[in-house]
Amino acid sequence: MPAESVVFVDGPWAHRTVTAGGTRFHLAEAGEGPLVLLLHGFPLFWWSWHHQLTALAEAGYRAVAVDLRGYGGSDKPPRGYDLNTLAGDASGLVRALGEPRAAVVGHALGGLVAWTMASQYPKVVRRLAVVSMPHPVRFRGAVLSSVPARRSQAWASRHMLGFQLPVVPERRLVAGEAELVGRILRAWSRPGWPDPATERRFREAFRIQGVAHSALESYRWLFRSQVRPDGHRYLNAMRRRPVQAPTLQLHGALDTCVLPGSAQGSGRYVDGPYRWRLIEGAGHFPHQERPDDFDTALIGWLDDTEPDR
């Protein structure tokens, strides 16, 4: 299996290790200015934000892309993959980076973490941008209310059911040098993405010891918590505490993993200014598939002193 060093990709950024809440996190950092914390999704790692690290730094921001708990060069403890713990990790990271607040940008799983941060740690989140992921309450409703047929969110989320098996999904994901990871990236994105070098980088990072198991533990919690007391407490807390921070929701028009219609409607859980933006010609990874369009939307919103409702 590859060593963790494969995620220390050279570029116009600095690599650091920061400890928050007793857990060690690897991150890449570029620029100076207001802090923007970037949280990746599955099956990725910090490098999925490499376009944004450069663009945000050039726009006058301090951009920090972190490997989530269990991914890349960060610690991979045996537990702690529920959304409350992951949000606590990210909130602790903001303080460990020497800042009281940050603009938080989260993609997919990182988007669920970002929604949770903004709801449960509102003093830490100055602004919220969520990519390819509805509010957790909206997401649950979209899955449960749709029939298990093609073009429904239940069908699009069927991979989560397969991830519930013990051991077997981990082995399948890393088999053949993580060939399945490449198939997932291609299935969820626009035609022509990713290029071979990008696919190879994500496949190598996913084969690091412990990453596959850690990544699946989050999906297992998401699925199993629906019928457990901790899951009910989590959803009730998310309902009771709407997001107060100005919120931008970005979504690829071609997303087949989280359907655009499933993401729409999340604004009902936001009391602050809210903006929806569909990225045409992009699938589940719009920040990588259409980086110029994505960066224009994100930085324009971050620079806007009075975001639209």
C-alpha positions in Angstrom: 0.0 0.0 0.0 1.2 3.6 -0.6 2.7 5.6 2.2 1.1 8.7 3.5 3.8 10.7 1.6 1.7 10.4 -1.6 -0.6 13.1 -0.3 2.2 15.6 0.2 1.8 17.0 -3.3 4.1 19.8 -4.2 2.6 23.1 -5.3 2.2 26.8 -4.3 1.1 25.9 -0.8 2.7 24.8 2.4 2.0 21.5 4.2 1.4 21.5 7.9 0.3 19.1 10.7 -2.1 20.6 13.2 -3.5 18.9 16.3 -7.1 19.6 17.4 -9.0 17.8 20.1 -6.1 15.2 20.4 -6.3 14.3 16.7 -3.5 15.1 14.2 -4.6 16.6 10.9 -2.6 17.1 7.7 -3.4 20.3 5.7 -2.2 22.4 2.9 -2.2 26.2 3.2 -1.8 29.1 0.8 -2.3 32.9 1.0 -2.9 35.4 3.7 -6.2 37.1 4.8 -9.5 35.9 6.1 -9.5 32.1 6.7 -11.3 29.8 4.3 -11.4 26.2 5.5 -11.9 23.6 2.7 -13.4 20.2 3.6 -13.2 17.4 1.0 -15.7 14.6 0.2 -15.5 10.9 -0.7 -13.4 9.4 -2.2 -11.0 12.3 -2.2 -8.4 14.1 0.0 -7.2 17.7 0.4 -5.8 17.9 -3.1 -9.3 18.0 -4.5 -9.2 21.7 -3.6 -5.9 22.5 -5.4 -7.5 24.9 -7.9 -9.2 26.7 -5.1 -6.1 27.0 -2.9 -4.4 29.0 -5.6 -7.5 31.0 -6.6 -8.4 32.0 -3.1 -4.8 32.9 -2.2 -4.7 35.2 -5.2 -8.0 36.8 -4.2 -6.6 37.7 -0.8 -7.7 34.8 1.4 -5.9 32.3 3.6 -7.0 29.0 2.1 -6.6 25.8 4.1 -7.5 22.4 2.7 -7.5 19.6 5.3 -7.5 15.8 5.1 -10.5 14.8 7.2 -10.2 12.3 10.0 -9.4 9.0 8.5 -8.1 10.3 5.2 -4.8 11.2 3.6 -2.1 12.2 6.0 -4.4 12.8 9.0 -4.9 10.4 11.9 -7.1 7.3 11.4 -8.6 6.5 14.8 -10.9 3.5 15.1 -14.0 5.7 15.9 -15.3 9.2 15.6 -16.8 9.2 12.1 -20.2 10.6 13.1 -21.1 14.1 11.9 -21.0 15.6 15.4 -17.4 14.4 15.9 -16.3 15.4 12.4 -17.8 18.9 12.9 -16.1 19.2 16.2 -12.8 18.3 14.5 -13.2 21.1 11.9 -14.3 23.6 14.6 -11.3 22.8 16.6 -9.1 23.2 13.6 -10.3 26.8 13.1 -9.1 27.6 16.6 -5.9 25.6 16.2 -5.1 27.7 13.1 -5.3 30.8 15.4 -8.6 32.2 14.2 -11.9 32.6 16.0 -14.0 32.2 12.8 -13.7 31.0 9.2 -15.6 30.8 6.0 -16.2 27.0 5.7 -16.5 25.3 2.3 -17.5 21.7 2.3 -18.0 19.2 -0.6 -20.2 16.1 -0.3 -19.3 14.4 3.0 -17.4 17.6 3.8 -20.6 19.5 3.0 -22.5 17.5 5.7 -19.7 18.4 8.1 -20.0 22.0 7.1 -23.8 22.1 7.5 -23.3 20.5 11.0 -20.6 23.1 11.9 -22.8 26.0 11.0 -25.7 24.7 13.0 -23.9 23.4 16.1 -20.9 25.7 16.2 -22.4 28.9 14.8 -19.8 31.2 16.4 -17.0 29.5 14.4 -18.6 29.8 11.0 -18.5 33.3 9.4 -19.9 32.1 6.1 -20.9 28.7 4.8 -20.6 27.3 1.2 -21.8 23.8 0.6 -21.0 21.9 -2.6 -23.0 18.9 -3.9 -24.8 18.2 -0.7 -28.2 19.1 0.7 -28.8 20.0 4.3 -28.8 16.7 6.3 -32.6 16.9 7.1 -33.4 17.7 3.4 -31.1 14.9 2.2 -32.8 12.3 4.5 -36.2 13.5 3.2 -35.1 13.2 -0.4 -33.9 9.7 0.1 -36.9 8.4 2.0 -39.6 10.2 -0.1 -38.3 9.0 -3.5 -39.2 5.7 -4.9 -36.3 3.3 -5.5 -36.4 3.8 -9.3 -33.8 5.3 -11.7 -33.5 9.1 -11.4 -34.6 9.1 -7.8 -32.4 10.0 -4.9 -33.0 6.6 -3.3 -31.5 5.0 -6.5 -28.7 7.5 -6.7 -27.7 6.7 -3.1 -27.8 2.9 -3.4 -24.0 2.7 -3.0 -24.6 3.6 0.7 -26.5 0.4 1.2 -23.6 -1.7 -0.2 -21.2 0.1 2.1 -23.0 -1.4 5.2 -21.4 -4.8 4.8 -18.4 -5.6 6.9 -14.9 -5.9 5.4 -16.1 -6.6 1.8 -16.6 -3.0 0.7 -13.1 -2.0 1.9 -11.5 -4.9 -0.1 -13.5 -4.0 -3.2 -12.5 -0.4 -3.1 -8.8 -1.0 -2.9 -8.6 -4.0 -5.2 -6.8 -3.6 -8.4 -5.0 -0.5 -7.2 -8.4 1.0 -6.2 -9.9 0.6 -9.7 -13.4 1.0 -8.2 -12.5 4.4 -6.9 -11.7 5.4 -10.5 -15.1 4.0 -11.7 -16.9 6.0 -9.0 -15.1 9.2 -10.0 -16.1 8.7 -13.7 -19.7 7.6 -12.9 -20.4 10.7 -10.8 -18.7 13.3 -13.0 -19.2 14.9 -16.4 -17.9 13.0 -19.4 -14.2 13.4 -19.8 -13.3 13.9 -16.1 -11.1 12.9 -14.5 -7.9 12.8 -16.6 -5.7 9.8 -16.0 -3.2 11.6 -13.8 -6.0 13.0 -11.5 -7.6 9.6 -11.2 -4.3 8.0 -10.4 -3.7 10.5 -7.6 -7.0 9.8 -5.9 -6.7 6.1 -6.3 -3.2 6.1 -4.7 -4.4 8.2 -1.8 -7.4 6.0 -1.1 -5.1 2.9 -0.9 -3.2 4.4 2.2 -3.6 2.0 5.1 -6.8 2.6 7.0 -8.4 5.1 4.6 -11.0 2.8 3.0 -12.2 1.6 6.3 -12.4 5.1 7.8 -14.2 6.5 4.8 -16.8 3.8 4.9 -17.4 4.3 8.7 -18.9 7.7 8.0 -21.3 6.1 5.5 -22.1 3.4 8.0 -23.0 5.9 10.6 -25.1 7.9 8.2 -27.1 4.9 7.3 -27.4 3.2 10.7 -28.1 6.3 12.6 -31.4 6.7 10.9 -32.9 4.2 13.3 -30.7 4.9 16.3 -31.2 7.4 19.2 -28.0 9.2 18.3 -29.2 9.8 14.8 -32.6 11.1 16.0 -30.9 13.5 18.4 -28.6 14.7 15.6 -31.5 15.4 13.2 -33.6 17.0 15.9 -30.7 19.3 16.7 -30.2 20.2 13.0 -33.9 21.1 12.8 -33.9 23.2 15.9 -30.8 25.2 15.0 -31.1 26.7 11.5 -28.0 28.1 10.0 -27.5 31.8 10.7 -24.4 32.4 8.6 -24.7 33.7 5.0 -24.9 30.5 2.9 -24.0 29.6 -0.7 -25.1 26.3 -2.1 -23.3 25.2 -5.3 -24.3 22.1 -7.3 -23.4 20.5 -10.6 -26.2 20.3 -13.0 -25.1 16.8 -14.2 -24.7 15.3 -10.7 -25.9 11.7 -10.7 -24.8 11.0 -7.1 -26.7 13.8 -5.3 -29.4 15.0 -7.7 -29.8 18.8 -8.0 -33.5 18.4 -7.1 -32.6 16.7 -3.9 -30.3 19.6 -2.9 -32.8 22.3 -3.7 -35.0 23.2 -0.7 -32.1 23.3 1.7 -32.7 27.0 2.1 -35.6 26.4 4.5 -32.9 25.4 7.1 -31.1 28.7 6.7 -32.2 31.8 8.5 -29.3 33.9 7.2 -28.9 35.2 3.6 -29.0 32.2 1.2 -27.9 31.8 -2.4 -28.3 28.9 -4.8 -26.0 28.4 -7.8 -26.1 25.6 -10.4 -22.8 24.9 -12.2 -23.7 23.9 -15.8 -21.7 21.1 -17.4 -20.5 19.7 -14.0 -21.3 16.6 -12.1 -20.6 15.7 -8.5 -17.2 17.4 -8.4 -17.9 20.9 -9.8 -14.9 22.5 -8.1 -12.7 20.1 -10.1 -14.7 19.7 -13.2 -15.4 23.4 -13.9 -12.9 25.2 -11.6 -13.1 28.5 -13.3 -16.9 28.8 -13.1 -16.8 27.5 -9.6 -14.1 29.9 -8.4 -15.9 32.8 -10.0 -19.1 32.0 -8.1 -17.3 31.2 -4.7 -14.9 34.2 -4.7 -17.6 36.6 -5.9 -19.8 35.5 -3.1 -17.0 35.7 -0.5 -16.2 39.2 -1.7 -19.8 40.3 -1.6 -20.3 42.3 1.7 -24.1 41.9 1.4 -24.9 38.5 0.0 -28.4 38.2 -1.6 -31.2 36.5 0.3 
